[in-house]
């Protein structure tokens, strides 16, 4: 663990010029994208840091982003950072005739980030990259300019490592100043590639309790024109197999209960059923009203780093059904939700059936969640990361 000298930190109170590099950051086209990164950097600004964000964007997404701009204002929340969005060409991640398009795409992204840094960034005390792929894009800058580089590692899978040779991974491991892992799983994955344990701190993702809090369910439903009295099962996330929305839908279909309604928030391919309502992704500050419409939240995920949406749902007091065998086990337990095998449709359905039928059990989980509120806030997380910033720069 990094040793933080409080006296040194207090005396070194001058603002740091921090450049955050993240290809996962909200914009007017995708206001929900990387909301956890946005929330953290806005909080870090309050810790007296001058922060610029380099958020590379794919060329085909950039034109849509331009159409959604509103006089330079953001629709994902108040922005206190200078945000640069260098454009790069994406060819996808497939292999065609032995050519790895993913490597070419990464090269284009790396080039766009480097050019942005060269022409836009005038001063930088520290580089802070979200995920290893973003750390790799600025690794040469950090080395050449002798700028400390910290990486936040919260990947659900470490597939990006396949983009680089052993030599590049070794350079990544040796030249990054410090690692912030969001879970024990992420720490163990970093140890596997050779990162020394004393260069890793586990600092889990956290929630803004001022924003995510319990609200009157009836009022929340009326705001969204949900006047029915059905039992609402919520899902928020990408519509991909890893997150499992179709497994949830199949489980509810098998229950054949007309009183159950499923609300899925996200984008992608999903089963079309009469009991399913699909809502487009929304800005993070609009989620609390929606979450408070749910009776329960179900996420049969196959893998996570540290799941942000689960933290936000629990902060609203909504019981959670999620996955055994994943890092989610560190987030919920029998006192706050139900853990199931995420690929067992019958288990998912049975857990939903139990919580629907037993109001007293559901209410007990709700009360337990309210007792846990405030244990680990976004503000506390930002303060801890800020201490790491100052110690690394020192």
C-alpha positions in Angstrom: 0.0 0.0 0.0 1.2 3.5 -0.7 2.3 5.3 2.4 0.7 8.8 2.6 2.3 11.3 4.8 -0.5 13.6 6.0 1.8 16.5 7.0 3.5 16.5 3.6 0.1 16.5 1.8 -1.2 19.3 3.9 1.9 21.4 3.3 1.7 20.7 -0.5 -1.6 22.4 -1.0 -0.9 24.0 -4.3 -3.3 22.7 -7.1 -2.1 19.9 -9.3 -2.5 20.1 -13.1 -3.9 16.6 -13.8 -4.7 15.2 -17.3 -7.3 12.4 -17.2 -7.2 10.1 -20.2 -10.4 8.1 -20.8 -12.0 6.7 -23.9 -15.1 6.1 -21.7 -16.4 9.6 -20.9 -19.9 11.0 -21.3 -20.8 13.3 -24.2 -24.0 14.9 -25.7 -24.4 11.8 -27.9 -24.0 9.3 -25.0 -24.7 11.1 -21.7 -24.5 7.9 -19.8 -21.2 6.7 -21.1 -18.5 6.5 -18.4 -20.6 8.4 -15.9 -18.5 7.0 -13.1 -15.4 8.6 -14.6 -17.2 11.9 -15.0 -18.5 11.8 -11.4 -15.1 11.1 -10.0 -13.2 13.9 -11.9 -15.9 16.5 -11.0 -15.3 15.6 -7.4 -11.5 15.7 -7.8 -11.8 19.3 -9.1 -13.3 20.1 -5.7 -10.1 18.8 -4.1 -8.3 21.8 -5.7 -7.0 20.1 -8.8 -6.9 21.7 -12.2 -8.1 18.8 -14.4 -8.2 18.5 -18.2 -9.8 15.4 -19.8 -8.7 13.8 -23.0 -11.6 11.7 -24.2 -10.9 10.2 -27.6 -14.0 9.6 -29.8 -14.6 7.4 -32.8 -15.0 9.2 -36.1 -18.4 7.8 -36.9 -19.6 8.7 -33.4 -18.2 12.2 -33.6 -20.6 13.4 -36.3 -23.5 12.3 -34.2 -21.9 14.0 -31.2 -21.7 17.3 -33.1 -25.4 17.1 -34.0 -26.3 16.7 -30.4 -24.2 19.6 -29.1 -26.2 22.5 -27.7 -24.3 25.7 -27.8 -21.3 24.0 -26.2 -23.4 22.9 -23.2 -23.3 19.4 -21.9 -26.5 17.3 -21.3 -24.8 14.9 -19.0 -24.2 17.3 -16.1 -22.3 20.4 -15.2 -18.7 20.2 -16.5 -15.9 21.7 -14.5 -13.1 20.4 -16.6 -11.6 21.3 -19.9 -12.6 18.4 -22.1 -10.8 17.6 -25.4 -12.3 15.0 -27.7 -9.6 13.9 -30.3 -11.2 12.0 -33.2 -9.8 8.6 -34.4 -10.7 6.0 -37.0 -12.1 2.8 -35.6 -12.0 -0.4 -37.7 -13.4 -2.6 -35.0 -11.8 -5.5 -33.3 -12.1 -8.3 -35.8 -9.4 -10.1 -37.7 -9.5 -10.1 -41.5 -7.1 -12.2 -43.6 -4.8 -12.4 -40.6 -4.8 -8.7 -40.0 -5.8 -7.7 -36.4 -8.0 -4.6 -36.9 -8.1 -4.1 -33.2 -4.4 -3.2 -33.2 -4.8 -0.8 -36.0 -7.8 0.9 -34.2 -5.7 1.2 -31.1 -2.9 2.8 -33.1 -5.2 5.4 -34.5 -6.6 6.2 -31.0 -3.1 6.4 -29.5 -2.0 8.8 -32.3 -5.1 11.1 -31.7 -4.4 11.2 -27.9 -0.7 12.0 -28.4 -1.5 14.8 -30.9 -4.1 16.3 -28.5 -1.6 16.2 -25.6 1.1 17.9 -27.7 -1.1 20.7 -29.0 -3.6 21.3 -26.2 -2.0 20.5 -22.9 0.3 23.3 -21.7 1.1 22.0 -18.2 0.8 18.6 -16.6 1.9 17.4 -13.2 0.2 14.0 -13.4 -1.4 11.7 -15.9 -4.3 9.7 -14.7 -5.6 7.0 -17.1 -8.8 5.0 -16.7 -8.1 1.4 -17.7 -4.8 0.0 -19.0 -5.7 0.7 -22.7 -5.7 4.5 -21.9 -2.5 4.2 -19.9 -0.8 2.6 -23.0 -1.9 5.6 -25.2 0.1 8.0 -23.0 2.9 5.8 -21.8 5.5 7.3 -24.1 4.4 10.8 -23.2 4.8 10.0 -19.5 8.3 8.4 -20.1 9.6 11.1 -22.4 8.3 14.1 -20.4 9.0 12.4 -17.0 5.4 12.8 -15.9 4.1 10.5 -13.2 1.4 8.1 -14.6 -1.3 6.5 -12.4 -3.8 4.0 -13.9 -7.2 3.1 -12.4 -7.9 -0.5 -13.2 -11.5 -1.6 -13.1 -11.8 -3.8 -16.2 -14.3 -6.6 -16.1 -11.9 -8.5 -18.5 -8.3 -7.9 -19.6 -8.8 -8.6 -23.3 -6.9 -5.4 -24.3 -3.6 -7.0 -23.2 -3.8 -9.1 -26.4 -3.2 -5.9 -28.4 0.4 -5.6 -27.1 3.6 -7.7 -27.1 5.2 -9.0 -24.0 7.8 -6.3 -24.2 5.1 -3.5 -24.3 3.3 -5.1 -21.3 6.5 -5.2 -19.4 7.1 -1.5 -20.1 3.5 -0.8 -19.0 4.1 -2.6 -15.8 7.4 -1.0 -15.0 6.8 2.6 -16.1 3.4 3.2 -14.5 4.0 5.0 -11.2 1.0 3.6 -9.4 -2.1 1.5 -9.8 -5.6 2.0 -8.3 -7.6 -1.2 -8.4 -11.3 -1.0 -7.9 -11.6 -4.5 -6.5 -9.6 -7.5 -5.2 -10.2 -9.2 -8.6 -8.6 -6.3 -10.4 -5.6 -6.3 -8.0 -5.1 -10.0 -8.7 -5.2 -9.5 -12.4 -2.6 -6.8 -12.1 -0.4 -9.0 -10.0 -0.6 -11.7 -12.7 1.0 -9.4 -15.3 3.9 -8.6 -12.9 2.8 -5.4 -11.1 4.4 -5.3 -7.6 1.9 -5.4 -4.8 3.3 -2.3 -3.0 2.4 -0.3 -6.1 -1.3 -1.1 -5.9 -4.1 0.3 -3.7 -7.6 -1.0 -3.8 -10.0 1.9 -3.9 -13.5 0.7 -4.8 -15.9 2.7 -6.9 -18.3 4.8 -4.8 -21.6 6.6 -5.1 -22.8 10.1 -4.6 -25.3 9.7 -1.7 -26.6 13.3 -2.2 -27.8 12.3 -5.7 -28.7 8.6 -5.2 -31.1 8.4 -2.3 -34.5 6.8 -1.5 -37.6 8.7 -2.9 -41.3 8.1 -2.7 -42.0 5.3 -5.2 -45.5 6.6 -6.2 -44.1 10.1 -7.0 -41.1 8.6 -8.9 -43.5 6.4 -11.0 -45.8 9.3 -11.8 -42.8 11.4 -13.0 -42.2 8.7 -15.6 -45.9 8.1 -16.4 -45.9 4.7 -14.7 -49.3 4.8 -13.2 -49.8 1.0 -13.0 -49.3 -0.9 -9.8 -47.2 -3.7 -11.3 -44.2 -5.3 -9.6 -41.3 -3.6 -11.5 -38.0 -5.4 -12.1 -35.3 -3.1 -13.2 -32.2 -3.6 -15.3 -29.6 -1.0 -16.3 -26.6 -1.7 -18.5 -25.4 -2.6 -21.9 -27.6 -5.1 -23.8 -24.9 -7.7 -24.1 -24.5 -11.3 -23.0 -22.1 -10.5 -20.3 -24.6 -8.2 -18.5 -27.5 -10.7 -19.1 -30.7 -8.8 -19.9 -32.0 -11.6 -22.1 -31.4 -14.1 -19.3 -33.5 -11.9 -17.0 -36.3 -11.6 -19.6 -36.3 -15.4 -20.1 -36.6 -15.9 -16.4 -39.6 -13.5 -16.1 -41.2 -15.1 -19.1 -41.0 -18.5 -17.5 -42.7 -17.2 -14.4 -45.7 -16.3 -16.5 -46.8 -13.7 -13.9 -48.9 -10.8 -15.5 -48.2 -8.6 -12.4 -44.5 -8.4 -13.3 -43.1 -5.7 -15.6 -39.4 -5.4 -16.6 -37.8 -2.1 -17.4 -34.5 -2.3 -19.2 -32.3 0.8 -19.6 -29.6 0.6 -22.2 -28.7 -0.1 -25.9 -28.2 -3.2 -28.0 -30.1 -6.3 -29.0 -32.8 -7.4 -26.6 -35.8 -9.8 -26.6 -39.0 -8.0 -27.5 -41.8 -9.0 -25.0 -45.1 -7.4 -24.0 -43.9 -7.2 -20.3 -40.6 -5.5 -21.2 -40.3 -1.7 -21.5 -37.0 -0.4 -23.1 -35.7 3.0 -22.1 -32.8 4.7 -23.9 -29.6 5.4 -21.8 -29.8 8.6 -19.8 -27.6 11.0 -17.9 -26.5 9.8 -14.5 -28.4 12.6 -12.7 -31.7 11.4 -14.1 -31.2 7.8 -12.9 -32.3 8.2 -9.2 -36.0 8.9 -10.2 -36.0 5.8 -12.4 -34.3 3.5 -9.9 -36.8 4.5 -7.3 -39.6 3.2 -9.6 -38.1 -0.3 -9.2 -39.3 -2.9 -6.7 -36.1 -4.8 -7.2 -33.0 -4.6 -9.5 -31.6 -7.7 -11.3 -28.2 -7.9 -13.0 -27.2 -11.5 -14.0 -23.7 -10.3 -15.0 -20.9 -12.7 -15.9 -18.1 -10.4 -14.9 -17.5 -7.0 -13.3 -14.6 -4.9 -11.9 -16.7 -3.1 -9.3 -20.2 -2.5 -10.5 -21.2 1.2 -10.3 -24.9 0.7 -11.0 -25.2 -1.8 -8.1 -23.8 0.8 -5.7 -26.2 3.5 -7.1 -29.2 1.1 -6.8 -28.3 0.1 -3.3 -28.0 3.7 -2.2 -31.6 4.1 -3.2 -32.6 1.2 -1.0 -33.6 -1.1 -3.8 -32.9 -4.8 -3.2 -30.5 -6.4 -5.7 -30.3 -9.9 -7.4 -26.9 -10.5 -8.9 -24.1 -12.9 -9.6 -22.2 -15.5 -7.6 -18.7 -16.1 -8.8 -18.0 -12.5 -9.6 -16.7 -9.4 -7.8 -20.4 -8.5 -7.1 -20.1 -10.9 -4.1 -18.0 -8.2 -2.4 -20.8 -5.7 -2.9 -24.0 -7.5 -1.8 -24.7 -10.3 0.6 -27.7 -12.1 2.1 -28.5 -8.9 4.2 -28.9 -6.7 1.1 -29.9 -8.9 -1.8 -29.8 -12.4 -3.3 -26.8 -13.9 -5.1 -27.6 -16.4 -7.9 -25.9 -18.3 -10.7 -26.0 -15.8 -13.5 -26.5 -18.4 -16.2 -29.2 -20.4 -14.4 -32.5 -19.0 -15.7 -34.5 -20.9 -13.1 -32.5 -19.5 -10.2 -32.9 -16.0 -11.5 -36.7 -16.5 -11.8 -36.9 -18.1 -8.3 -35.2 -15.2 -6.7 -37.5 -12.7 -8.4 -40.5 -14.9 -7.3 -39.3 -14.9 -3.7 -38.9 -11.2 -3.4 -42.2 -10.4 -5.1 -44.1 -12.8 -2.8 -42.5 -11.8 0.5 -42.9 -8.1 1.2 -41.5 -8.4 4.7 -38.3 -9.9 3.4 -38.0 -7.3 0.7 -38.6 -4.5 3.2 -36.0 -6.0 5.5 -33.4 -5.9 2.7 -34.5 -2.3 2.0 -34.0 -1.3 5.7 -30.5 -3.0 5.7 -29.5 -1.0 2.6 -30.5 2.2 4.3 -28.3 1.4 7.3 -25.3 1.0 5.0 -25.8 4.3 3.2 -22.8 6.6 3.6 -20.2 3.9 4.4 -18.2 4.6 1.3 -19.0 7.8 -0.6 -17.8 9.3 -3.8 -16.4 12.2 -1.7 -14.4 9.8 0.5 -13.1 8.0 -2.6 -12.0 11.3 -4.2 -10.1 12.3 -1.1 -8.3 9.0 -0.9 -7.3 9.2 -4.6 -6.2 12.9 -4.2 -3.9 11.8 -1.4 -2.4 9.2 -3.8 -2.0 11.9 -6.4 -0.1 14.2 -4.1 2.2 11.5 -2.8 3.0 10.2 -6.3 3.8 13.7 -7.5 5.9 14.4 -4.4 
